Amino acid sequence: MRTILLTMLLAITLLFVFPAGPAGAAYPAPTGTSITGDRQVYMAWYENNWEIFMHDITSGEITRITDDPHTQGYPDIWDDYIVWQDNRDDPDSDLGGFSIYLYDINTQSTQKISPATGYSHQEPQITNGKVLWTGYDFGKRDICLYDISGGSTEVITSTLTNPTGLKFDGQTAAWIDFRNGGNDLYVYNSGRDKQVTSGRDINFLLAVDNGRVAYAQKENGSYQVKLHNPATGETKDITSGAGDHLPVSMSGSNLLISTDSGLVLQDTDTGTQTPLDLGSVNLDQVLLQGNQIITVKGSNITTQPLPARPNESSNSSGITISHVSISFEVTLKAAQQNNITSPDGQAVFDFAPDTFPTDVELTLRQDEAQIDEFLPVTPVYTPVVDGTAAQKPVTVTITFTLPEDQADYRKAALYQQQGDTWVYLPGAREKQNTLSAELQTLAPVAVLIKPVSFKDLAGHWSGSDVQVLASHGIVNGFNDNTFRPEQKITRAEFVALLANCSRTPAQARDSAGFTDVPADHWAAAAIETARQNGWVGGYPGNKFMPGQTITREEMTAMLIRYSGAETVAGDDHLSGFSDRGEISPWAEEALSTAVSLGLVSGYNNRLNPGAETTRAEASVILYRLLEREKRI
């Protein structure tokens, strides 16, 4: 069956078949993952583990398919077969060493179908007697195709891939691939994969049916749907006009499209569009199958005939349900610690006791997403608790694997969506590939890379460190794509850098605020936060001098106060510098501490404490502190 799959999942377990539970049994309710005929398979959190269930739509009976202390996920069903990804062969792996398993419903037999080579095989899809999945082999990724009748497996990709949004109709596969640095469309029809687009902005939503691929390409600021035929190489425009148009599902010449004004059904042969009124429905809850529009909301599955064309009557056919995301619900007990793991096992949300005043229902959603100006490293994880605000911060920890075209783990950072903007989350790097942070609010989070390259940093001594800070959104460049490393930095600008990487929430101005920093000053919030937390001191008359260039000793004093490091006496580490006598008494301990921590080393045996600081110098000393504290 065709599986609309935009997410990646878990680890898996030993397999047993349990007797069917009666309708209303204490098994988790079905969700819209995959249906063939009157059978629905789904994964659900049950008895502290991810398990796979099969739901008989006609009778309402639920059969528990798996029961194992490991994890199993991403089930898909076609005819009398179920496939899923399973880590029973590598249960101790931190990164998820998965295999693909095939289950025969009639014989209740299970077999491993992924090859022994390859570290991890994930996201299987099954239709028309064939199984497709992505294989990960220590940085190398391939897309594998298994033929059930012949028992053979072939690799359909020609070189190192970096796929997402894989779709398959049993004949043609399509996906978005980052192997060349951009989100390009690749397809497979026979032989090996072929690149369809290059250097164009392609949305992750794809639809594949009858050997054709519908995709959305950004043109003049909005996404427009195109239809590609891999057999002929022909691509034709399907939509035009204002607003985004995205493919949702396709059956024959009928293409379901999401527009700014709602869902429409378009005939790809004639171009005729018909608006649809399906009520409140998410894109992952609706699809086309045959001449039916199918909506799936948990165990509630409804069908309606397609609007009849002239001289054509409606009829029904078999049902195939696909999925675009994974979500689950769990009860958080107010009086106890709750540690909730995402479906793919990569994200863990820690809720301390009394985070909520009463027991609440949490929905945790996991989605693949395309985010402007960012390269996604992980899915987007969204914790939702309706009607009750958290009384304490929630800690999130995410483990990730870098995309193949990225080599610098330092550039991967935690971001949280705040309104229409994704904002860097200051936190800790517990391991090279593990980031954690405290969430003050429950909102979507993800590990992202912000691709930044300044044209005036090539060969500059600060280049590498500045690029890492920029990828975290801590420093920014100018509109002409320069960083201007030798330009002087002001006191306000440096305090803003500290605020950008601070875990401390912004503070409101009080009556003791600096008299020369009005409430509408661009850095007022950062300066007030720094003042109230003791990071900065002022000048006589309670002035801050925000526009004054900061000296090296002022910068160092602010940085050490910000860090909270235990200071050391000035004579301990400063006596060897020839300009020791030029250091202001109030800055001696800060400079001595900075030298002892390796944050500053001087130049030609001088610290130049009174010299004006450049943007490069300020960035590098800040980077050194964050690296030392394992925060970047």
C-alpha positions in Angstrom: 0.0 0.0 0.0 1.0 3.6 -0.4 2.3 5.0 2.8 2.6 8.8 3.3 5.5 8.8 5.7 7.2 12.0 6.9 8.7 10.7 10.2 11.2 8.2 11.5 10.7 5.8 14.4 11.9 3.7 17.1 13.4 0.4 18.2 11.6 -2.9 18.2 11.2 -6.3 19.9 10.5 -10.0 19.8 7.2 -10.8 18.2 4.3 -12.8 19.5 0.7 -13.1 18.3 -1.9 -12.7 21.0 -5.6 -13.6 20.8 -7.8 -10.9 19.5 -9.2 -8.6 22.2 -12.9 -7.9 22.1 -14.2 -4.6 21.1 -13.6 -2.1 23.9 -10.7 -4.1 25.3 -8.1 -2.2 27.3 -5.8 -1.8 24.3 -5.0 1.7 23.0 -7.4 3.0 20.4 -6.5 2.6 16.8 -4.9 5.5 14.9 -4.8 6.3 11.2 -1.6 4.6 10.2 -2.3 1.9 7.6 -5.4 0.0 6.4 -5.9 -2.7 3.8 -9.4 -4.1 3.3 -11.0 -4.2 6.8 -7.6 -4.4 8.7 -5.9 -1.5 10.3 -2.4 -1.7 11.9 -1.0 0.8 14.2 1.6 1.4 16.8 0.7 2.6 20.3 2.3 3.2 23.7 1.2 0.3 25.9 2.6 -1.0 29.2 5.6 1.3 28.9 6.6 0.3 25.5 5.8 0.8 21.8 3.7 -2.1 20.5 2.0 -3.0 17.2 -1.7 -3.8 17.1 -4.2 -4.9 14.4 -7.7 -3.6 14.3 -10.6 -5.4 12.6 -12.7 -2.5 11.3 -15.8 -4.7 10.7 -15.9 -6.5 14.1 -14.1 -3.9 16.2 -11.7 -6.6 17.5 -8.1 -5.6 18.3 -5.2 -8.1 18.1 -2.0 -7.4 19.9 0.8 -8.3 17.4 3.9 -7.7 19.5 4.8 -8.1 23.1 8.5 -7.5 23.9 10.7 -5.2 26.2 12.2 -3.7 23.1 10.5 -1.3 20.7 8.7 -1.8 17.5 7.3 0.8 15.1 6.3 2.1 11.7 4.0 -0.8 10.9 2.5 -1.0 7.4 0.1 -3.5 6.0 -0.8 -4.8 2.5 -3.0 -7.9 1.8 -2.0 -10.5 4.4 1.4 -9.0 5.3 2.6 -6.6 8.0 6.0 -5.0 8.0 7.8 -2.9 10.7 11.2 -1.8 11.9 12.6 -3.8 14.8 15.8 -3.5 17.0 15.7 -7.0 18.5 19.1 -7.7 16.8 20.8 -4.6 18.3 18.8 -3.7 21.4 21.7 -1.9 23.2 22.4 0.6 20.4 22.0 4.3 21.4 21.3 5.3 17.8 18.8 2.6 16.9 20.1 -0.5 15.0 16.9 -1.5 13.3 16.0 -4.4 11.0 12.9 -4.9 8.8 10.6 -7.7 9.7 7.8 -9.2 7.6 4.8 -10.9 9.3 2.4 -13.3 7.5 -1.0 -12.9 9.1 -2.3 -16.3 7.8 0.7 -18.4 9.0 1.6 -16.1 11.9 5.2 -16.5 10.9 7.9 -13.7 11.0 11.0 -13.3 9.0 13.8 -10.7 8.8 14.0 -9.3 5.3 16.6 -6.6 5.6 20.2 -7.8 4.8 22.7 -8.5 7.5 24.9 -5.7 6.2 24.0 -2.1 7.0 23.7 -0.6 10.5 20.0 0.3 10.6 17.0 -0.2 8.3 14.0 2.0 8.9 10.6 3.3 7.7 9.3 0.3 5.7 6.4 0.6 3.3 4.6 -2.3 1.7 2.4 -2.4 -1.4 1.8 -4.7 -4.3 4.1 -7.4 -2.9 7.1 -5.2 -2.5 8.7 -3.6 0.6 10.7 -0.3 0.5 12.8 1.1 3.2 15.9 3.3 4.0 19.1 1.6 5.0 21.7 3.4 7.1 25.2 2.1 7.1 27.5 4.3 9.3 26.9 7.5 7.4 25.9 5.9 4.1 22.2 5.7 3.2 20.5 3.6 0.6 16.9 2.9 -0.3 16.3 -0.8 -0.5 13.5 -2.7 -2.3 12.4 -6.3 -1.3 10.3 -8.6 -3.5 8.1 -10.9 -1.4 7.5 -13.4 -4.1 11.2 -13.8 -5.0 12.7 -13.1 -1.6 15.3 -10.8 -3.2 16.6 -7.4 -2.1 18.1 -4.7 -4.3 19.5 -1.2 -3.7 17.7 1.3 -5.9 19.9 4.3 -5.2 23.0 5.0 -7.2 25.1 7.0 -4.7 25.1 8.3 -1.1 21.6 9.5 -0.4 20.0 11.8 2.2 16.3 11.1 1.7 13.2 12.3 3.5 9.5 12.1 2.7 9.8 8.7 0.9 6.6 7.7 -1.0 6.0 4.4 -2.9 3.1 3.0 -5.0 4.6 -0.4 -5.7 6.0 0.8 -9.0 7.5 4.2 -8.5 9.2 5.7 -5.5 9.9 9.4 -4.9 11.7 11.3 -2.2 13.4 14.6 -1.3 17.2 14.2 -1.2 19.8 16.5 0.3 22.9 14.6 -1.1 23.8 17.7 -3.2 23.2 20.2 -0.5 19.7 21.2 -1.6 16.2 19.7 -1.3 16.1 18.0 -4.7 13.4 15.6 -6.0 14.6 12.1 -6.8 12.5 9.3 -8.3 12.8 5.5 -9.0 10.9 3.7 -11.6 13.3 1.0 -12.8 17.0 0.4 -12.6 18.4 3.1 -10.3 17.3 6.5 -9.0 17.1 9.6 -11.2 17.3 13.3 -10.1 14.3 15.4 -11.3 15.1 18.8 -9.9 18.3 20.7 -8.9 18.7 23.8 -6.8 14.9 24.4 -6.5 12.9 24.7 -3.3 10.8 21.5 -3.2 8.3 21.0 -0.4 8.5 17.7 1.5 4.8 16.8 0.7 4.7 14.3 -2.2 2.0 12.1 -3.7 2.7 9.0 -5.8 0.2 6.9 -7.7 0.0 5.0 -11.0 3.7 5.6 -11.7 3.4 9.4 -11.4 4.8 11.9 -8.8 3.0 15.1 -7.7 5.3 17.6 -5.9 5.3 21.3 -5.0 8.0 23.7 -6.2 8.4 27.2 -4.9 7.9 29.8 -7.7 7.6 33.6 -7.1 7.2 33.1 -3.4 4.6 30.3 -3.3 4.5 26.5 -3.8 2.9 25.3 -7.1 2.1 21.6 -7.8 3.7 19.8 -10.7 3.2 16.3 -12.0 6.2 14.2 -13.1 6.1 11.0 -15.1 9.4 9.0 -14.5 8.7 6.7 -17.5 8.7 9.5 -20.0 10.6 12.2 -18.1 7.7 14.6 -18.7 6.8 17.2 -16.1 3.7 19.5 -16.3 2.3 22.3 -14.3 -0.8 21.5 -12.3 -1.5 24.7 -10.3 -0.7 28.4 -10.6 -1.8 31.6 -8.9 -1.4 33.2 -5.4 -0.8 31.2 -2.3 0.7 27.8 -1.6 -0.5 24.7 -3.3 0.6 21.3 -1.8 -0.1 17.7 -3.0 -1.9 15.6 -0.3 -2.9 12.4 -2.1 -3.4 11.1 -5.6 -5.5 8.3 -7.2 -5.5 8.0 -10.9 -6.1 11.5 -12.4 -7.6 12.7 -9.2 -5.2 14.8 -7.1 -6.1 16.2 -3.6 -4.4 19.6 -3.1 -4.1 21.7 0.0 -4.5 25.5 -0.7 -4.7 28.5 1.5 -8.5 28.4 1.3 -8.9 24.7 2.0 -8.7 21.3 0.2 -9.6 21.0 -3.5 -9.8 18.0 -5.8 -8.2 18.6 -9.2 -8.4 16.5 -12.3 -4.8 16.3 -13.6 -6.1 15.6 -17.2 -8.6 18.4 -17.6 -7.4 20.9 -14.9 -10.9 21.0 -13.3 -10.9 22.0 -9.6 -13.6 21.1 -7.1 -13.5 22.6 -3.6 -14.1 20.1 -0.9 -15.8 20.6 2.5 -14.5 17.8 4.8 -15.0 19.7 8.0 -12.1 19.9 10.5 -9.5 17.5 9.2 -5.7 17.5 9.2 -3.7 16.6 6.1 -2.6 13.4 7.7 -6.2 12.3 8.1 -7.4 12.4 4.5 -6.4 10.7 1.3 -7.8 9.3 -1.9 -8.2 5.6 -2.7 -9.9 4.6 -5.9 -13.0 6.8 -6.3 -13.3 7.4 -2.6 -12.2 10.2 -0.3 -11.2 8.6 3.0 -10.8 10.4 6.3 -9.3 8.6 9.3 -9.6 10.0 12.9 -8.3 7.2 15.2 -10.7 4.3 14.8 -13.3 6.5 13.1 -12.9 5.8 9.3 -15.3 7.5 6.9 -15.6 7.4 3.1 -17.4 9.4 0.6 -17.5 9.2 -3.2 -15.5 11.6 -5.3 -17.6 14.4 -6.9 -19.0 12.8 -10.1 -17.5 14.1 -13.4 -19.9 14.6 -16.3 -21.2 11.3 -17.6 -19.6 9.4 -14.7 -21.1 7.8 -11.7 -19.4 7.1 -8.4 -18.4 3.7 -7.1 -16.3 2.3 -4.3 -13.2 0.3 -4.1 -10.7 -1.1 -1.6 -9.2 1.2 1.1 -5.5 2.0 1.7 -4.7 4.4 4.5 -1.4 6.3 4.8 0.2 8.4 7.5 2.3 11.6 7.6 3.1 11.8 11.3 3.1 10.0 14.6 1.4 11.1 17.8 0.3 9.6 21.1 -1.4 10.5 24.3 -0.2 9.7 27.8 -1.4 10.7 31.3 1.1 12.8 33.3 0.7 12.2 37.0 1.1 15.5 38.9 2.8 14.1 41.9 5.5 12.0 40.2 8.4 12.4 37.7 7.3 11.8 34.1 9.8 11.0 31.4 8.2 10.8 28.0 10.0 9.5 25.0 9.1 10.4 21.4 8.0 7.7 18.9 11.5 7.6 17.3 13.3 7.3 20.7 15.4 10.4 19.9 13.7 13.0 22.2 12.9 12.7 25.9 10.8 15.2 27.8 11.3 15.3 31.5 8.4 16.6 33.6 9.4 17.1 37.3 6.8 16.4 40.0 4.2 19.2 40.3 4.9 20.5 36.8 1.1 20.6 36.5 -1.3 21.2 39.4 -3.3 18.1 38.5 -3.0 15.0 36.3 -3.1 16.0 32.7 -3.3 14.4 29.3 -0.2 15.0 27.1 -0.2 14.6 23.4 3.3 14.3 21.9 3.5 14.7 18.1 6.4 14.0 15.9 6.5 15.4 12.4 8.9 15.9 9.6 8.9 19.6 8.6 10.4 22.0 6.1 11.5 25.2 7.9 12.6 28.2 5.9 16.3 29.1 6.3 17.1 25.9 8.3 18.3 22.4 7.5 16.3 19.9 9.7 18.4 17.4 11.6 15.6 15.7 13.6 11.8 15.7 13.3 9.8 18.4 15.0 8.6 17.3 18.4 5.5 19.0 19.8 4.2 18.4 23.4 0.7 19.6 23.9 -1.3 19.9 27.1 -4.7 21.7 26.5 -5.9 24.2 29.0 -3.2 23.8 31.7 0.0 25.8 31.8 3.2 24.2 33.1 4.3 25.6 36.5 7.9 24.5 36.1 10.4 24.3 33.2 10.4 21.1 31.2 13.7 19.5 30.2 14.0 18.2 26.6 17.0 16.0 25.5 17.4 15.1 21.9 19.9 12.6 20.4 20.5 13.0 16.7 22.5 11.9 13.6 23.9 14.6 11.3 22.8 14.7 7.7 25.4 13.2 5.4 26.4 16.5 3.9 27.2 18.0 7.3 30.3 17.2 9.3 30.4 19.7 12.1 28.3 18.6 15.1 28.8 22.0 16.7 26.5 23.7 14.1 23.5 21.5 15.2 21.5 23.4 17.7 18.2 23.1 19.6 15.5 25.5 18.4 12.0 26.2 19.5 9.1 27.7 17.6 7.9 30.9 19.1 5.0 32.3 16.9 6.3 32.4 13.3 9.9 32.3 14.4 12.3 29.5 15.3 14.5 30.7 18.3 17.8 29.2 19.5 17.4 27.4 22.8 20.5 27.8 25.0 21.3 24.5 26.7 23.9 21.8 27.1 25.7 19.5 24.8 25.8 16.3 26.9 27.4 14.3 24.1 28.6 15.2 20.6 25.2 14.2 19.3 23.0 14.9 22.3 21.6 18.3 23.2 19.4 19.3 26.1 17.6 22.5 27.2 14.9 23.8 29.5 11.6 24.7 28.0 9.8 27.6 29.6 6.7 26.9 27.4 5.5 23.9 25.6 6.0 24.5 21.9 7.5 22.7 18.9 11.2 21.9 19.3 13.8 20.4 16.9 17.5 20.1 16.2 18.3 22.3 13.3 21.3 23.7 11.4 21.1 27.3 10.3 23.3 27.4 7.1 25.4 30.5 7.4 28.5 31.6 5.4 30.0 35.1 5.5 32.0 36.1 2.5 34.6 38.1 4.4 35.6 35.2 6.8 37.4 33.0 4.4 40.8 32.4 5.9 40.1 34.7 8.9 41.5 33.4 12.2 38.0 33.7 13.8 36.1 32.1 10.9 35.3 28.6 12.3 34.2 29.9 15.7 32.0 32.7 14.3 30.3 30.3 11.9 29.3 28.0 14.8 27.9 30.9 16.8 26.0 32.1 13.7 24.5 28.6 13.2 23.1 28.9 16.7 21.7 32.4 16.0 24.0 33.9 18.7 25.8 36.3 16.2 24.5 37.8 13.0 26.0 39.3 9.9 25.0 42.2 7.7 22.7 42.4 4.7 25.6 42.2 2.3 26.5 38.7 3.6 29.5 40.1 5.5 30.4 39.7 9.2 33.0 42.5 9.4 35.2 40.8 11.9 37.5 43.8 12.4 34.7 46.2 13.1 34.5 47.5 16.8 31.7 46.2 19.0 29.8 48.3 21.5 28.9 47.6 25.1 25.2 47.1 24.1 26.2 44.7 21.2 28.3 42.6 23.5 25.6 42.4 26.2 23.2 41.3 23.4 25.5 38.4 22.6 25.5 37.3 26.2 21.7 37.5 26.3 21.4 35.5 23.0 23.1 32.5 24.6 21.7 32.9 28.1 19.4 30.4 29.9 18.1 33.4 32.0 14.7 34.7 30.9 14.6 38.4 29.9 13.9 40.7 32.8 11.5 43.7 32.8 12.9 47.1 33.5 12.6 48.4 37.0 13.2 51.8 38.7 16.9 51.1 39.1 17.5 50.8 35.4 20.3 52.7 33.6 19.2 56.3 32.8 20.7 56.2 29.3 18.9 53.0 28.2 15.3 54.0 27.4 12.7 51.3 27.2 12.6 51.5 23.4 16.4 51.0 23.0 17.0 48.0 20.7 19.0 46.2 23.4 17.0 47.4 26.5 15.8 43.9 27.5 19.3 42.4 27.2 20.9 45.2 29.2 18.3 45.1 31.9 18.7 41.3 32.2 22.5 41.8 32.5 22.1 44.5 35.1 19.7 42.6 37.3 21.9 39.5 37.1 25.1 41.3 38.0 26.8 40.7 34.6 27.5 44.4 34.1 28.3 47.6 36.0 27.6 51.1 35.0 29.3 54.5 35.0 28.7 57.5 37.3 25.2 58.8 37.2 23.8 55.3 36.7 24.7 55.3 33.0 25.6 52.3 30.9 27.0 54.0 27.8 25.4 51.5 25.4 26.9 53.0 22.2 30.4 53.1 23.5 33.0 50.7 22.1 33.7 48.0 24.7 37.3 47.5 25.9 39.0 44.2 26.2 39.0 44.3 30.0 35.3 45.4 30.1 34.4 42.6 27.9 36.3 40.1 29.9 34.8 41.3 33.2 31.3 41.0 31.8 32.0 37.5 30.5 33.4 36.2 33.8 30.5 37.6 35.7 28.1 36.1 33.2 29.8 32.7 33.5 29.6 32.6 37.3 33.1 31.2 37.4 35.0 31.3 40.7 37.5 34.1 40.3 41.3 33.9 41.0 43.6 36.6 42.3 45.2 38.9 39.7 48.8 38.1 40.6 48.2 34.3 40.0 48.1 34.5 36.2 48.9 38.1 35.1 52.5 38.6 36.3 53.9 37.3 33.0 52.3 39.9 30.8 54.3 43.0 30.0 51.3 45.3 30.3 50.2 44.0 33.7 50.3 47.5 35.1 47.8 48.8 32.6 45.0 46.6 33.9 42.3 48.4 35.9 42.1 47.2 39.5 38.4 46.2 39.1 39.3 44.0 36.1 42.3 42.2 37.6 40.5 39.1 38.9 38.3 38.8 35.8 41.3 38.9 33.5 43.3 36.5 35.7 40.4 34.1 35.8 40.0 34.3 32.0 43.6 33.5 31.5 43.4 30.5 33.9 40.4 29.2 32.0 42.1 29.6 28.6 39.6 32.1 27.4 42.3 34.8 26.7 46.0 34.3 26.0 47.2 37.7 24.9 49.3 38.7 21.9 53.1 39.3 22.0 53.0 38.9 25.7 50.4 41.6 26.1 46.7 41.6 27.1 45.9 45.1 25.8 43.2 45.6 28.4 42.3 49.1 27.3 42.1 48.3 23.6 38.8 48.5 21.8 37.3 45.0 21.0 36.5 43.8 17.6 33.5 41.7 16.6 35.9 38.8 15.9 37.6 39.0 19.3 34.2 39.2 21.2 32.8 36.2 19.2 35.9 34.0 19.9 36.1 34.6 23.6 32.4 33.9 23.9 32.7 30.7 21.9 35.6 29.5 24.1 33.4 30.0 27.2 30.5 28.1 25.7 32.7 25.3 24.5 34.4 25.0 27.9 31.0 24.8 29.6 29.8 22.2 27.0 27.0 24.4 25.8 27.9 24.5 22.1 
